[in-house]
């Protein structure tokens, strides 16, 4: 009888014991600023979510909230993740000027690997792992990446450097608005979702964005001119971060952490870059089909733009030195990684 009672108590204890960490189920909230059908949400974030859920056997559930559905504005996304208001975000570090200075090396003029987002993203991820792993306190960085070649989309045609003088142009980050000012434009910083209304109301004369971003913004319908540079070069690129609240990550059991880790890093960055490259082609074709004017500056004119933008690089190096970093070393490292990864 005693043996039966002991066995029964053991069975009851087992039934009432907490679920083991290995069987833990987690729901994570992912917040970002673009519609689901945009390039990165459609071809990177959503497939990433599906991979995480599948590899975890359904133990990780990720709720995807696009277009700022959980509230706030795009510049607040980093803080939402840092504070734990959401678990995962995708956003631009440049939306919080000066907060992540080292990443700005990849936002300097002409820091694009042959206009290719995949190659540039691989270079940026390597740069992050070498120089910036302590740069996002409170966050577990899944990957960093860039878009492809940034170019001009304007109401009036831009055939030469002098044509941008006095133009009110939207710039996404501190460094890029500084570049626009140096080139003679009137830079206006704003998150990308605000661009269509600003163009339609005449607040700005155009924007510097890659081809893929023209799709959700319907820029081919809002402006009639697009200016590229020779040699498939980008005037600039913007950087992005896909990151998780550190505590949300730390609270995962080890086997679920490994799934996040296995889907982080350079291959994740490259996948995000490929999404940008794919939609760049679609965006350019849409402008062609609309009958818009696509201007490609020749090599001598492109060099004029490079020469005019050079002081932006010099000033950034000086600023970094003032913050205790070796600005020249960071630029040299970024350029070397871009050359290594050029495709």
C-alpha positions in Angstrom: 0.0 0.0 0.0 2.8 2.4 0.9 4.5 1.6 -2.4 1.3 2.4 -4.3 0.9 5.7 -2.4 4.4 6.7 -3.1 4.1 5.9 -6.8 0.9 8.0 -6.9 2.5 10.9 -5.2 5.4 10.8 -7.6 3.0 10.7 -10.6 1.1 13.7 -9.1 4.3 15.6 -8.6 5.4 15.0 -12.1 2.1 16.2 -13.4 2.2 19.4 -11.4 5.8 20.2 -12.1 6.5 23.3 -14.2 7.0 22.7 -17.9 10.7 22.3 -18.6 12.6 25.1 -20.2 13.1 22.9 -23.2 9.4 22.8 -23.8 8.9 26.5 -23.3 6.7 28.4 -25.8 7.3 32.0 -26.5 5.3 34.7 -28.4 7.4 37.6 -29.7 6.1 40.9 -31.1 7.9 42.3 -34.2 7.3 45.9 -35.1 8.4 47.8 -38.2 7.4 50.8 -40.4 6.7 49.5 -43.9 3.7 47.6 -45.4 3.9 43.8 -45.6 4.3 43.8 -49.4 7.4 46.1 -49.4 10.7 44.5 -50.2 12.3 43.7 -46.9 9.0 42.7 -45.1 7.9 40.5 -48.0 11.2 38.9 -48.9 13.2 38.9 -45.7 11.3 39.5 -42.5 8.3 37.3 -43.2 10.4 34.4 -44.5 12.7 34.8 -41.5 9.6 34.6 -39.2 8.5 31.4 -40.9 11.9 29.9 -40.6 12.1 30.6 -36.9 8.7 29.2 -36.2 9.4 26.1 -38.3 12.8 25.4 -36.8 11.4 25.9 -33.3 8.6 23.4 -33.9 6.1 26.1 -33.3 7.5 26.9 -29.8 8.4 30.4 -31.0 5.4 32.4 -32.3 6.2 35.8 -33.9 3.4 38.4 -34.3 4.4 40.7 -37.2 3.1 44.3 -36.9 3.9 46.3 -40.0 3.3 50.0 -40.8 3.8 51.1 -37.1 0.6 49.3 -36.1 1.6 49.2 -32.5 1.9 53.0 -32.4 4.6 55.5 -32.3 6.7 56.8 -35.1 9.6 55.1 -37.0 12.3 57.0 -35.0 10.9 55.4 -31.8 11.4 51.8 -32.9 14.9 51.4 -31.5 13.8 52.6 -28.1 10.7 50.4 -28.2 12.9 47.4 -28.6 15.5 48.7 -26.0 12.7 49.3 -23.5 11.1 45.9 -24.2 7.8 47.5 -25.4 8.2 45.1 -28.4 10.6 42.2 -28.8 12.0 42.7 -32.3 12.3 45.7 -34.6 13.5 46.5 -38.1 14.5 50.1 -38.6 17.2 52.6 -39.5 19.8 53.6 -37.0 20.0 56.9 -38.8 16.5 57.7 -37.5 18.2 58.5 -34.2 21.0 60.9 -35.3 24.3 60.5 -33.5 23.2 57.5 -31.4 25.1 54.9 -33.4 28.0 56.9 -34.9 30.2 54.1 -36.2 27.6 52.7 -38.5 27.6 56.0 -40.4 30.7 55.0 -42.2 28.5 53.1 -44.6 26.2 56.1 -45.1 29.0 58.3 -46.4 28.9 59.3 -50.1 29.6 56.5 -52.6 30.0 53.8 -50.0 28.2 51.2 -52.1 29.7 48.0 -53.5 28.9 48.4 -57.2 25.3 49.6 -56.4 24.6 46.1 -55.0 22.7 45.8 -51.7 23.7 42.2 -51.1 27.4 42.9 -51.4 27.2 46.1 -49.4 25.2 44.3 -46.7 27.7 41.6 -46.3 30.4 44.2 -46.0 28.4 46.1 -43.3 27.7 42.9 -41.3 31.5 42.2 -41.3 32.2 45.8 -40.3 29.6 45.5 -37.4 31.1 42.3 -36.1 34.6 43.8 -36.2 33.9 47.3 -34.9 30.4 47.6 -33.4 29.3 44.7 -31.2 29.0 47.0 -28.2 27.2 49.7 -30.2 23.6 48.7 -29.5 23.2 48.3 -25.7 20.1 46.6 -24.7 19.7 44.9 -28.1 20.6 41.5 -29.6 21.5 42.4 -33.2 20.2 39.8 -35.6 21.8 41.6 -38.6 22.6 44.9 -40.1 22.3 45.6 -43.8 21.9 48.4 -46.4 19.7 49.1 -49.4 21.2 49.4 -52.9 22.3 52.4 -54.8 20.6 55.6 -53.5 19.7 58.0 -56.3 17.7 61.2 -56.9 14.0 61.2 -57.7 12.9 64.7 -58.5 10.1 66.8 -60.1 12.7 68.7 -62.2 15.4 66.9 -64.1 18.9 66.7 -62.6 21.5 66.5 -65.4 24.4 68.0 -63.6 25.6 69.0 -60.1 24.4 72.6 -60.5 20.8 71.4 -61.0 20.4 70.3 -57.3 21.2 73.8 -56.0 18.3 75.0 -53.9 16.3 71.8 -54.4 14.4 70.7 -51.3 15.3 67.0 -51.0 14.4 64.5 -48.4 17.4 62.8 -46.8 17.0 59.7 -44.4 19.9 60.3 -42.0 22.2 62.9 -40.5 25.2 62.0 -42.8 23.1 62.0 -46.0 21.4 65.3 -45.2 24.9 66.7 -44.6 25.9 65.4 -48.0 22.9 67.0 -49.7 23.7 70.3 -48.1 27.3 70.1 -49.3 26.1 69.4 -52.8 24.0 72.5 -52.8 20.5 71.2 -52.0 18.3 72.1 -49.1 18.1 68.9 -47.1 14.9 68.0 -45.2 15.1 65.0 -42.9 12.0 62.9 -42.5 11.0 59.2 -42.2 10.3 57.6 -45.5 6.6 57.1 -45.0 6.2 60.9 -44.9 7.7 61.4 -48.3 4.6 61.0 -50.6 2.6 63.6 -48.8 5.6 66.0 -48.7 6.2 65.6 -52.4 2.5 66.0 -53.3 2.1 69.2 -51.2 5.4 70.7 -52.5 7.1 70.6 -49.1 10.0 68.8 -50.9 11.0 68.7 -54.6 12.1 65.1 -54.4 14.0 62.5 -52.4 17.1 60.5 -52.4 16.1 56.8 -52.1 16.9 53.6 -53.9 14.6 52.2 -56.7 12.9 49.7 -54.4 11.6 52.3 -52.0 9.9 54.1 -54.9 7.4 51.3 -55.1 5.6 51.6 -51.7 5.9 55.4 -52.0 4.5 55.5 -55.6 7.3 57.9 -56.6 7.0 57.0 -60.3 3.6 58.7 -60.1 4.7 61.7 -58.0 7.9 62.7 -59.9 8.9 62.4 -63.5 12.7 62.3 -63.2 15.3 59.9 -61.8 19.0 60.5 -61.8 21.6 57.7 -61.6 25.3 57.8 -61.6 27.7 56.1 -64.0 29.2 52.7 -63.4 26.2 51.5 -61.4 27.4 53.5 -58.4 25.2 54.7 -55.6 25.3 58.2 -54.5 24.9 56.7 -51.0 23.3 53.9 -49.1 21.3 53.9 -45.8 21.9 51.3 -43.0 19.3 49.2 -41.3 19.2 47.1 -38.1 17.1 44.0 -37.4 17.4 43.6 -33.6 15.8 41.9 -30.6 15.4 43.1 -27.1 18.3 41.6 -25.2 16.2 40.5 -22.2 13.7 38.8 -24.5 16.6 36.9 -26.1 18.2 36.1 -22.7 15.0 34.7 -21.4 14.8 32.1 -24.1 16.0 28.5 -23.3 19.4 27.7 -24.9 17.9 25.6 -27.8 15.6 28.5 -28.8 18.5 31.0 -28.6 20.4 28.8 -30.9 17.6 29.0 -33.5 17.8 32.8 -33.4 21.6 32.7 -33.6 21.6 30.3 -36.5 19.4 32.8 -38.4 21.5 35.8 -37.6 24.7 37.3 -39.0 26.1 37.7 -42.5 23.7 35.4 -44.3 20.7 37.1 -42.8 22.2 40.4 -43.9 22.8 39.1 -47.4 19.2 37.9 -47.6 17.9 41.3 -46.7 20.2 42.9 -49.3 19.0 40.5 -52.0 15.4 41.6 -51.2 16.5 45.2 -51.9 18.2 44.2 -55.1 15.2 42.3 -56.4 12.8 45.2 -55.8 15.3 47.8 -57.2 14.8 46.1 -60.6 11.1 46.2 -60.2 11.1 49.8 -59.1 13.2 50.9 -62.1 11.0 49.1 -64.6 7.9 50.8 -63.1 9.5 54.2 -63.8 10.3 53.1 -67.3 6.8 51.9 -67.9 5.4 55.2 -66.6 7.5 57.0 -69.3 9.5 58.8 -66.8 12.9 60.3 -67.6 15.9 58.3 -66.3 19.1 60.2 -66.5 22.5 58.5 -66.1 25.3 60.9 -65.4 28.5 60.2 -67.4 31.8 59.4 -65.8 33.3 62.9 -65.7 30.0 64.3 -64.2 29.9 61.5 -61.6 33.4 62.4 -60.6 32.4 66.0 -60.1 29.8 64.7 -57.6 32.4 62.6 -55.8 34.8 65.5 -55.6 32.0 67.8 -54.3 31.0 65.3 -51.6 34.5 64.5 -50.4 34.4 67.1 -47.6 31.5 65.2 -46.0 33.9 62.3 -45.5 36.6 64.5 -44.1 34.2 66.1 -41.6 32.9 62.7 -40.5 36.4 61.5 -39.8 37.0 64.7 -37.8 33.8 64.2 -35.8 34.7 60.5 -35.1 38.1 61.5 -33.9 36.5 64.0 -31.5 34.4 61.2 -30.0 37.4 59.1 -29.3 37.2 56.9 -32.4 39.8 56.5 -35.2 37.6 57.9 -38.0 40.1 57.3 -40.7 40.6 53.7 -39.7 36.8 53.1 -39.7 36.5 54.6 -43.2 39.5 52.6 -44.5 38.0 49.4 -43.0 34.6 50.1 -44.6 36.2 50.7 -48.0 38.3 47.5 -47.7 35.3 45.4 -46.8 33.3 46.9 -49.7 36.1 46.0 -52.1 36.3 42.5 -50.7 32.6 41.9 -51.1 32.1 43.7 -54.4 30.0 41.5 -56.7 
